[in-house]
Amino acid sequence: MLLNEMVVYQSNSIYRVFTEYGELKAEIYLPDNGQLIHDYKCMDVITKAIALRWGIIEPKKK
């Protein structure tokens, strides 16, 4: 899936976050409890923070 210009692959309860160029930026373990919507929302926040930190997306101007 693509979240905040970051590519996310899921394997069981491990999420791997890559840039568009295939650079691995994070491996994240979330509980294997079937809460996929909660996992999606969590990964959205995490990928946004990573993308901002690495300059992949720009912060919104106020």
C-alpha positions in Angstrom: 0.0 0.0 0.0 1.1 3.6 -0.5 0.8 5.9 2.5 2.3 9.4 2.5 4.5 8.7 -0.6 5.9 5.7 1.3 5.5 2.1 0.2 4.3 -0.3 2.9 4.5 -4.1 2.7 2.8 -6.3 5.3 3.9 -9.8 6.2 1.8 -11.2 9.0 2.2 -8.5 11.7 5.4 -7.0 10.4 5.2 -3.8 8.3 8.2 -2.7 6.2 8.3 0.9 5.0 10.2 1.8 1.9 10.7 4.9 -0.2 9.6 4.9 -3.8 13.1 3.9 -4.8 13.1 0.8 -2.6 15.1 2.1 0.3 14.0 0.4 3.6 13.3 3.1 6.2 11.6 1.1 8.9 10.4 -2.3 10.1 7.5 -2.1 12.5 5.8 -4.9 14.5 2.2 -4.5 15.4 0.2 -7.0 17.4 -1.3 -9.9 15.5 -4.9 -9.3 16.7 -6.8 -8.8 13.5 -7.3 -5.0 14.0 -6.3 -4.1 10.5 -8.2 -0.7 10.5 -6.3 0.3 13.7 -3.0 -0.9 12.1 -3.8 1.2 9.0 -4.4 4.3 11.0 -1.2 3.7 13.0 0.9 3.2 9.9 -0.6 6.4 8.4 0.8 8.4 11.3 4.1 6.6 11.3 4.7 6.9 7.6 3.8 10.6 7.7 6.4 11.2 10.4 9.0 9.2 8.5 8.2 11.0 5.2 8.4 14.4 6.8 11.8 13.6 8.5 13.3 12.3 5.3 12.0 15.2 3.2 9.7 13.0 1.0 6.7 15.2 1.7 6.7 18.8 2.7 4.9 20.0 5.9 1.7 21.8 5.3 1.9 25.6 5.5 -0.5 27.3 8.0 
